[in-house]
Amino acid sequence: MNKSTLFISIFFLSITILIGQNLTFEEPEISAGAEAAFLLQKALNSGNAENLIFSGNGGGDKTTTESIIASITPIYGVDFDTDASTSGSYHTPPDPSGAAGPSHLVAVNNTCIRWSDKNGSGVTLMRLGKNSTTIAGSFFQPLSPVNALFDPKVIYDQYFDRFVVVALERQDVAAGDPVNGSRILVAVSSSSDPNSPWYFTQINSNISISGSATWADYPGFAVNPDGILITTNQYTYGASGSYKGSRLWVIEKGVGTGGFYDGGTAIVVHLYDPTTSAGASSLTIQPAHMFGPPPPGVLGYLVGYSGLTSAGNEFISAIEFTGTYTAPTFTNTYVPLGNVDNTSVSMPDAPQNGTSNLIDTGDRRALRAVWNNSFLYNTMTLLPGSGPDNGQATAHWVQCAAPGGTIGYFDQGNCGGEWMAVGTYTFYPSIAVNLNNEVVIGFAASASSTFCGAYYEGRLPVDPPGITPYFGALQAGLDYYHRTFGGGRNRWGDYSSVSVDPSDGISFWLFNEFAMARGTTISGEDGRWATAFGKLVDPPFPVELTSFTGEFENGKVALRWTTATETNNKGFEIERASSRLVGTTPRQGWEKIGFVEGAGNSVNTKEYSFVDKSADISRKYSYRLKQIDFNGAYEYSPTIEIEMSPPAAFELAQNYPNPFSKSSDGNSTTTIKYSIPFNSTDSGFRGNDAVNVTLKIYDILGREVATLVNGVQTPGRHSVTFEGSGLSSGIYYYRLQAGAFSETKKMAVLK
């Protein structure tokens, strides 16, 4: 059974499961930032904060850090000591979040905000909120913060060229505060330059759920064309509050109407309970950061995971947010992933070199979601039950088709990190997707032979399903890390960041933390963290290969490939391998059979072809491209196989791509392949082997919408390109009739 068939089967099975059996999921932990803020505020209110207050020895250890050679040149940000120097207290974990604008980088951690130009110069660094009893004034000072802030995040709103920042504040009687209270603090820059004025607003997130007062934790953060979407987990007050569910808050931008983005004070805020409204499980949900115009009527997408399981299979909850802000509709789809997570076991902590202290890898909640080019992407940490990542916390990504309407499974995979060290744990992943549908996932990683650091993996849309073949380090860890802030858990930051550079829509900026040299002992613990930005230029590969195909045609093999952009591309060597036996030994290795000159530097689509005239019908061939730069560097393409012998049976293949959508030239195309065999085992074609063939397209109601083939065809492998730009979005069927043979398959059209 092929992969697409497997997951279609699981999908229909899941309908029965969901009707007859409840799904189970993992209740989210209180975030590390909220726990740290509570413990710090309790110490400050009780007068027992001597060991937490900054006492003058700081500044960081940049000499050691900058000597490290990584695959990216890092731009270093706030670290453990400079954070204390700025905020007045030592804090862990940092909860790193960063975003790139056209000319600037903005980063936040639990106590500070920092921005600079893209070379790391022109730095502005300030406290995020009120973080000690002795120091006043901060970035959020216009909103009069009364306690330490936590779980900050920053994103770049490419629709209106602004940076947007969110942070949470909690007052709790159990920590010695006079009242219970919860606020969501939000700021937006007035332009793409963070040195321009900022506008501020706040949301009262102290809300009652099932008769209990609750506070907001762990914000999800995204934008659509006209709104800011913030999701929260809601907990009851007290030292160990209970989870009461998730909520969605929407701030209308109000551009041109005197609203928030115009610096107005009369903003419009909407509060929703999406999981209840959609009849879905009450999970931690992440709003998808949207790029480009959404499908008609769609306001956004929300994604949850939290180990959602039924009958041994895992699912994500994908909620489509449609309608209007005053009359919304939330529609849930449980998208099947198969058996990818051993949810019977709690998420294990990660080992690290030099110590028996393990690093907390968090839980199974959804961590980051993006919608781009009609696809919905999200990340989480899970625990594989088999394979090279068996028993290890592992960063995982999922891609769904989300054209508006039904959300469907498309692809998924692990970022296992085994390329850096055997037994590597990867956790707290983030994801971004550029204009060319290239994907980069950033994450933390640690193993018994390495220190905890910041890494990435990436993939092209033409890569085989489920793999991320490109990888590297933002910044490797420099030492082991141990900081529990009195709570018992050696917490790492609760998330990481990767964003697309809005100046080109192609490059990526990673932002994450890593373990720096130990020092500054507090209560017997001396771990220290640091943060860094890093840029992947035309990531992470100079030539973007968007397709590579081959066809056996009249005794020859015709290879065709396309690039979206090229940088320093000298050309392509064509390499071939054969599976024919030589004596009793399979032929080994690859041989160069040709060279095609590249375009050098190009930002436009380029099409290439090569014909292998020496192909032998008795063999099965594999082909690959060796793309060579002018400086001698090279990359290999994915391998394709060409079956030379005539087909043994009728076959109708799944169209590719599927779903398919409008391309850059305005067309909407997909390729359908099929095979016609000989009538006997005798070699050679005979006239009675030819059959009458029809290939037709039907809509979901069974109405014929196109005829692609209608006539007599000889045995062999055939392909047809279908141009469907005139079709509406939705599900269609294509049927092959060849003599007595008939087969129908389904395809999807996106607009």
N, C-alpha and C positions, 0 to 999 in steps of 0.2 A: 504494500500500500504506500503510495507516495505521500509526501508531507501535507500537501493541500487536502488530499482526500481524508487523511487522518484527522485533521482539525475540523473539517466539515462534519465528520462523523461525531466527534466530541461535542460540537455545537448542538446538533440535534439531540444527542443523548442528554445534554445539560438541560434541555427544556423539560424532559421528564423528571430529572433530578430535582429541579427547582420547584416543580409542582408538588412532588411527593415527599421532599425532605428539605429541612432547613439547612442553610449554609452556616458554617462556623467561621469565626474570625478572631483575631488576636486584639484584645483591648489595648489601646495605645498607652505608653508610659507618659508621665509628665515630662516635658522637655528638660534637657540638661540646663538650658539657660534659665528656665523658670525655677528649677531646683536651686541653682546657684544664687539667683537673685533673692529667693526666700531665705536661704541660710545667711547670706550677707546682711540682709535687712534685719533679720532676727538678732544677729550679733551686734549690729550698729544700735538697734533699739535697746538692747540689754546692756550696752557699754562694755561688751566683751570682744571687741574687734581689734585688739592690739596686734594679733598675728595676721590680720587681714589688711590693715591700713598700710599704704605705701610709706616707706621710711627712708627713701633717698638713694638706694643703690640700684640703678637701672640703666637703661640705654641700649641694651641688646648686645648681641655678639655677632656683628655683621662681618667681621674679618673671616671667621670660620665659614659662615654661610656663603659668602660670595666666592669662596675658593672652590665650591662644588661645581663640577661640570655636569650639566644636565642637557637633555635634548631640546630644551627651551631655555632662552636666556631670561631668568626670572627678574621681575621688578618687585623688590621686597617692600612689605607694608608693615603694619603694626605687629609687634611681638609682645611676649609676656611682660617684659619690663617697661617698654615704652607705653604700653597700655596702662600700666599702673602709674607711670609718671603723669599721664594725661588725665586719668579718671580719679586718682587718689586712692585706689585700692587695687590689690591683686585680684585677678578674675580668671576663672576657668569654667567651662571651655569657651573658646572665642566665638563659636557659631559663625563661621566666615561666609560672607555674601558679597559678591562684587559684580559690577557691570561696566561695560564699555560704551562710551558715546562716540561721536565723531572725532573728538579731539581730547577727551578726558577719560580717566578711570576713577570710579567711585567705589569705595569698599566700606563695609560696616562690620563690626563685631559687637559683642554684647555690651560694650561700654563706649566705643569710639566710632567716629566717622572720619574718613580720610579720603581726600581726592588730590589728583595730580594730573599733569599732562601724560601722554602715552609713553614718554621717555622716563617717567618717574620724577620729573622736576616740577617746581612750582607747587609744593605740597601744602595743603591745608589739613590740619589735624585738630580735632576738638572732641570734647566729651559728647556723648550721645544724649544722655539724660543726667539727672542728679544722682551721682554715684558715691557720695560720701556725705557725712554730716557737716563737713568743714568747707567744702568747695561748692560754690554756686555758679550758675551759668552753664549753658550747654547749647548744642544744636537745636534741641527741642524746647529751649527756654521760652519761646512764645506760648507754649502750651503749659508752662509751669509744672514740670515734672516734680513729683514729691518723693519718688522712690527710684531705685535702680531699674533701668529698662532691660528688656531681654528679648531674645529671638528676633533681632532686626534683620531686615532683608532690603536689598536695593535692586531695582530693575531699570532698564531703559525703555521708555515708551517711544517706539519708533514711529508711531502714528503722528505724534505731535512734538517729537524731538525734546523730550524732557526726561530727567532722572526722577524716579519716585522711590521714596523710602518709607518703610513701615517698621514700627517697634511696639512692643506691648509693655504695659505697666500694671502692677498688681499691688493692692494693699490688702493685708490679711491680719485680722486680730490675733491669729495664732502666732504671727511673727512679731507681735508687739505694736502693730499699727493701731491707730485709734478707731478705724472703721474698716470694713471690707469694701473693696472697690476694684474695678477693672476698666482699663481704657486701651483703645487702639489709637496710636498716634501716627499720623500720616503727613508726609511733606512731599511737595513737588517743586522742582526747579522751574523758574520762569522761562528758561531757554535750555539749549543743549550744553551750556557752560555752567557748571556747578558753582562758579563764583558769582553768578547773577543772583538776584533775590530769590528766596524760596517762599512758597505759600504753605501754610500749616492748617491742619484740621484734626479733630479728634472724634472718636466714636465711643459712646458709653457701652462697653461690652459686659457690664454687670447685669446679666439677664436671668430671669427665672425659667427653669426647665423642670417640669413635673413637680412644681411646688418648692424647688430648691434654688437658692441663689447660686450663680455660677460665674466663674472668671474665665477669660480667654487665654488659650495657650497655643503655641506652635502655628503661626500664621502661614497659610498658603498665599501666594501673591502673584498676580498676573494682570494683564490689561487686554481689553478688546478695543475696537475702534472708538467707543465713546464712554467706556467705563473702566474703573479700577475694581478688580475682584479680589476679595480677601476672605479666606476660609480660616476657621479656628476650631480647635477642640475646646469643649467647655467642661470645667471641673468644679465640683463644690469646694468651698473654702475649707481651710484647715491644713495641718502639716501633711496629711495624706488624703487629699481630696479624691472623690470618685468621679469617673468619667460619665458624662450625661449626654454625649452626642456631639455632632459637628454642626456648624452654621456657616452660611455664606453672607457676606456683607458686600454691597455694591455701591461705590461712590460714582455718581455721574460726573464726568469731567466738566461739562458745562461750558465748553469753548464757544465764545461769541455770545453767551447769554449772561455774562457776569457771574458764572459759576466758579468752581474750585480752581480750574486751570486759568481763569482770568483774574485770580486773586480775590475772588468774592468770598464772603463769609456764609452766604445762604446756600450751602451745598445740599444736594439731594442724596440721602443714604437709604438703601433698602436692605432689609434683613429677611433671610429665607432659611428654611429648613429643607434643603434639597433632598436628602436621603429619605426622609419621611414622605415628602411630596411625591417622590418617584417610586415609593414602595421598595426601596433598596435597603441593604444592610447599613447600619449606622457607623460607618467607617471614618477614619481620618481621610479627608478628601483634599485634593490639590486642584486648583483651577488651572486650565491650560493657557499659557501665554500665547496669544494669537498673532499670526503674521499674515498680512494681506487681508482682502475682503472675506468675511465669513460667508458660508452658504446662506441663501435667503432665509430670513427668519431666525437664524441661529445667533444667540447672544454669547454663547460660550460652551465649554465642555468641562466637566469635573471628573476626576479619576480617583478611585480608591482601591486599595489592595488588602493590607493588614492580614495576609495569610488566608484570604477568603477561599474556603475549601468545601467540597462536597464529594462524597464517594471516591476519595482518593485523587481528585482532580482540583486544580486551582483555577481561580477566575479573577479578573479585575471587574470592578463596577465602573462602567463608563456612562455618565449621565449627560444627556444633551439638554442644554438650557435654551429654550426658545420662547417666542412670544414677545412681550414687552416687559419692562421693569415693573409696571403696575399690574400686569396680568400675565405672569410667567407660567411656563409649563416645564416640568422636569421629567424626562423620560429615561429610565435606566435600562441598560443592556449589560447582562453578565457575559463577558467575553471569555471564552474558555482558553486556558493556557496548556492544558494537559497536566500530567504529574511532574511538576517542575520544582516543588518545594516540599521538604520533609517537615510539614507543619506540626507533627507530633512532638517535635523537639524545639525547645526555646533557642533563640538565636545565640550562638556561642560567641564568647569574647575572643579577641584576636591575640595571638602570641606576638612577642617582640624580642629582639636580640638583647642579650645582656641582663635580663631580669625575668623573674617568674610572674611579675605583675602583668595581667592581661588588659587589653584595651576594650572598653565597652563598644560594641558595634551597633547598638540601637535595637530597633524592632523592625517589623515588616511593613510599616506604613508606606504609602505612596510618598515619594520625595520630590518629584519635579515633573511637570507636564508641559508639553508644547503642542500647539496645532499649527501646521504649516503645509501648504500644497495638498490639502484635503486628507492629510494623515494626522493622526493623534498619537503622540509618543509619551511614554512615561517611564519612570525608573523606580526601583525599590531594591531592598536587600533581601535575599532569600537564602535558603539552605538546601542545596542540591542533595539528593539522596543517592546519587551515583555519578560516575564520570570523574574527570580530573579534579573537580571542585567538591567532591563528595565530603560532607561534614564540615565544610568551611563557609563562613559568612561570605556571600558572593553578590556583587553588584549585578543587577539584571535590568534589561531594557525590553520594552514591548512597543510594537508599532501596530496601530489599528487603522483601517480605512474609515474615515469619518467625513463623508462628502456632504452631510446634512441628511438626516433620516437615519436609517439603520447603520449602526456601528459594527464593523466586522473585523475579525482577526486577520492580520497580515504577516507579521514576523515577530520574532523575539530571540534573545540570546543572552549569554552570560559574559561579563567582563571578569574572567577568573584571575588574571594577573599571574598565571603560572610562568609566563615568559620572564618575569623578574626574579622569581625564586619559587622553588617547590614548596607547596603548602601555603601559598599566599592567600590571605583573607582580604577581600575588597568590600568596601562599605561606604555609606552615605553618598550614593551617586547622584549626579545631575546630568542633564542632557540638553543639547541644543542642535538645531537643524538649520542649515543655510539655504540659500536660494537654489542651489543645485541638488538639494535633497541629500547632501552629505551630512553625516551624523557624527558628533563627538560626545563621548561620555566622560566626565571627570569624576574621580572618586579618591578616597583614602585607601591605603593598602599597607599591610604589615605582615611579617612572617617571623618565624623563630630565628631566621638568619638575617633579618633586616630590621631597620627602625621604621617607625610609621611615617609615611610621606604622602605626597600628592602626585597622582598619575592620571593618565587618560588612555582611552582606546577609541578608535574611529572606524567608519566604514563608508564605502561608496554605495550608491543605489544599485550598481551592477555586481556587487559582491554576492557570493552565494548566501542563501538564507542563514540567519542565525550566527554569523561570525563577525568579529571586529578585528580585521587583520592588521590594522595600523595602530601602533601604541608607542608610548614614551613616558618620560618623567617630566612633570612640572618642577618638582623639587623633592629629591630623596630625603628621608629623615636622617638626622645627624647624631641622634642619641636616643636612649630609651626614655619613655615618658610615664610619669606617675603623679597624678593630682586627683584627689577624690573630693576636695573641698568639704571634708567632714561628712559626706553623704554615703560613703562606702563604695561608690562606682567610679572607676577610672574613666571618666567620660571624655570622649573626643567631641569635636563640634558636631552638631546635629544635622548639618547639611554642607554642601559645597556649591560651587557656581561654575557655569560655563555659559557664555553669551556670544551671540554673533555680532561682529563689528558692523555697526550701521553705516559706516563710511563706504563699505564695499559689498555688504550683504553676503560675503564669502568667508572671510577670516573668522577665527574663533579666539576668544579670550577666556582662559581658565583662571579661576581664583580659588585657593584652598589653603589649608594649614599644613604644617609639617612639624616634626619634633626637632627643636634646635638643641644646642648644647645645654646640659643640665646646670643648675645653679639656683640661688635664692631659696634656701631651705626654709620651709614653713611646716611645722608639725611633722618633721621627718621626711617630707616629700620635696623633691627638687626638680621635677620635670618642668620643662618650659616649651611653649609653643611659639611659632612664628607664622606669618602669612606671606603669600606671594601671588602676583599676577604673572601670566605668561601668554604669549601670543603664538597661535598656530597660523602661519601665513599660507593661504590657499590650501587649507589643511587636508591631511598632513602630507600631501603628495602633490608634486608640481604639475602633473598632467591629469586632468579629470576625465577618465575614460567612462563614458556613459553607456556604451553598448559594445559587445563583441560577439559576433555570430558567424556561423559557417554552414554552408550547404553543399551537398554532393550533387553536382549538376553535370550530366552528360560525361561522366568519367573524370571530372575535375572537381576540385574543392575550391569554392569561392568564399574567401574570408572577407568580412566587412566589419569595420569598427568606427566609432564616433567619439570625439572629444568635445567637451563643453568649453574648456579653457586650456591653454598651454603656457608654460613658463620654461624657457631655456630648453626646449624640446628639439634635440637633433633628429630623432626619428625612431623607428620601430624595427627591430629585428624580428623576423617571423621564425619561430622554432617549432619543430615537429617531433613527435615520438610515435612509435608504432607498437602495437600489442602483438604482432605476429611473432611466432617462435622461430628462433634460429637454432636448428637442431632440436635440443630439448630444453634450451635456455631462453627465457623471454628476453627480447631485445631491451637493452638498458639505455638510459640517457636521452638527451635531446640533441637535435641537430639544427643548425641554422640553414634555412632554405631560401631566405630572401631578406631584403631590407626596403623599407618605405620611408622616404624623407618626411620629417615633421615640419610643423609650421613655425617653429621657433617660439615666438610669443604671440598669443592670440587670446582674445576674450570672446570670440565668436565660435559657433559650432563648426567643427571640421569633420568631414567624412572621408574615410580611407577604405581601400580594398586591395586584395592580393589574391591571385589565382595560382593554386598549386597544381601544375599540369602533370606532375610525376606521380600522382596518387594511384595506388594499386587497389583494384576492387576487392582483392582477397584480404585486405588488412583493415584494421580499425585504428584510426589515427586520433592523436591528441595534439592540439595546437595551443600555443600561448604567444603573447607579445612581450618582448623585452624593450621597454621604453627607455631610451638612453638620452641623458642630458649632454650638453656640449662640454661639461666638465668631467664627463665619464661616469657620473652617478647613474644608477638605473633602478627600475622597478619592474616586476613581472605582473602581467595581467592575470586574472583568473583563467583556468584551463578549460577549454571546451573539447568535447569528443565528437568525432564525425564517424558514423557507421557507414562504411562503404558498400557493403553487400546489400542486395535488394531486401526489402522488408519481408518478414515471414507471415505477417498477418495484417488485416485492416487495423488502423489505429487513428483515433482523433485525439490530438493533444490539447491541453489547456492553453488558451490564448495567453499571449505575453506581450506587453504587461497586462496584468489584471489585478485591480481595476486599472483602466486607462483614462487619461484626461487630456485636456487641450495642451498641445505642445507650444514651443516658442514661435513656431511658424504659423500658428493659428489652426493647425489641424489636430484631429483627435484620432490617433491610429493605434491599432494593435495587430499582432500577427497570429494567424491560425495555421497550424501545421497538421498534416494528415498523411497516412501511408496507404498505398495500394499494393498488395502482394501479387506474385505470380500464382497462377492456378495450380501449378504442380511443382514438384521439387526439381524438375529439369532446369538447367541453366538456360538462359536466353529467353528473349521475348517472343511470344507467339501471338498472332492476331486475336485469338479468342481470349487472351488475357485482358484486353482492354474492356473497361466497363463504363457505363454512363454514370456520371457523378454530378450530384447537386450539393451545394453548400449554401444554406440560407440562415438569415438572422430573424428572430421572432421577439416581440416584446413579451412582457409578463402575462398578457392576456392571450397569447398565442397568435397574435396578428403578425403576418410577415412584413418585415420592414426593409429587407434587402436580400438580393440574390447575388452571391459572390462567385459561384461556379455553377455552370449548367451545360454539360457536354461530355463527350467521350474522352477518357484519360487513360494513359498507359501505366503499368506498374512503376512504382518508385515513391520517393518522398517528395511531397508537394507543400508549398506554403502560399498563403494569400494574405495580403495586407488589407485590413478593413479600416476605412476612414469613416468615423462616426461622429463628426462634428455637428451634424444636424439632429442628433438624438438628444433627448432629455436625460438627465441623471436618473439612474435606476438600474434594475436588474434586467438582463436580456439573455436569450438562449440562442445557441447556434447548433444546427443539425446537419450532419453529414449523411447522405444517402448514396451508397455505391453498390449497385447491384442489389443483392439481398441484404447487404450490411447497412445498419442504421445506428447512429449514436448521437446523443444530445449532451451538450455541456452548458454551464452557466457562466456568464461574465457580467462585470459591473462597469458602468460608465459614470465618470465623475466630471463635474463642470466647475 
